[in-house]
């Protein structure tokens, strides 16, 4: 009787699927998946519609991506970070940021190499390493401030270390790594000749005084960094699955060789619209941050009033909150209880940790606030049942 391959035998249904199904079954307000419940900018949507009317755009684009989008990504990087990226050889357009990370790993990491994962990590990172037989080495962020121990980070680097997977602004903690933190990571990478795969999909979603600094912009780091981002988070079009990576052509070449046999190319009409979106003026990004600041404050108030100890995020649209004052049980039990009994869905973050460090998040829950203001106000009303 046919059976599934060993490489996927250990993978079960993701926690996102379980919570989404549970939320649907119980009519819960779903703050689990980072999926906006509102549409992207009308002019960006119109750019997609206009692209569909061009017959050539409805056919395959170049495997590396439509040149107009690669140029727009290069211009965006120069505009916001002062980096000079070659649009011809230094940019690769992918089917979302998830594929960009996977193609990067396929292109630069070999079986038996060690790759440092900062925990909690996005859920695709570990399976990506498992597919190719790489060895994960874990460095945890410690609650409640979600910072890493410099000594633990130093010890993670060995002669076998090939790469480190970095995510800032960080999902799920909402941390934005400081210049000092990034400099330490950069110095260790240069000392040990390690490559950085830097997932920066929330690059434009930072709050108050926080500043997003691409690690590739630090001295000596551009030539050893693949930077990943996407359209979905910044323009609220997650379903388009348009991502990209950029960096030194020698690194991008490795990812490109993998990408051609993973998807070959990404959605062509959406690439044309993405090029338009990245050309929007700075006022768009200011309004985007202002909109999310209101949503952040609504959810922070709802969580705090319900008795949870929530840490105000510096970036992303996620809040991590400690529920230990109001619930006896672990994060999985709390997520199921909150969904089925209170009517609000969240994600238990122990799934983003190794078994060794999962206890660090066992009294935490991740909430997404990429939702309408009205829905977030309803969340506050439902969470009120926790204190009652």
Buried (B, 14 or more C-beta within 10 A) or exposed (E): EEEEEEEEEEEEEBBBEBBBEBBEEBEBBBBBBBBBEEEBBEEBBEBBEBBBEEEEBEEEBEBBBBBBBBBBBBBBBEEBBEBEBBBEBBBBBBBBBBBBBBBBBBBBBEEEBBBBBBBBBBBBBBBBBBBBEBBBBBBBBEBEEBBBEBEEBBEBBEEEBBBBBBBBBBBBBBBBBBEEBBBBBBBBBBEBEBBBBBBBBBBBBBBEEBEBBBBBBBEEBBEBBBBBBBBBBBBBBBEBBBBBBBBBBEBBBBBBEBBBEEBEBBBBBBBBBBBBBBBBEEEBBEEBBEEBEEBBBBBBBBBBEBBBBBBEBBBBBBBBBBBBEBBEBBBBEBBBBBBBEBBBBBBBBBBBBBEEBBEBBBBBBBBBBBBEEEBBEBBBEBBBEBEE
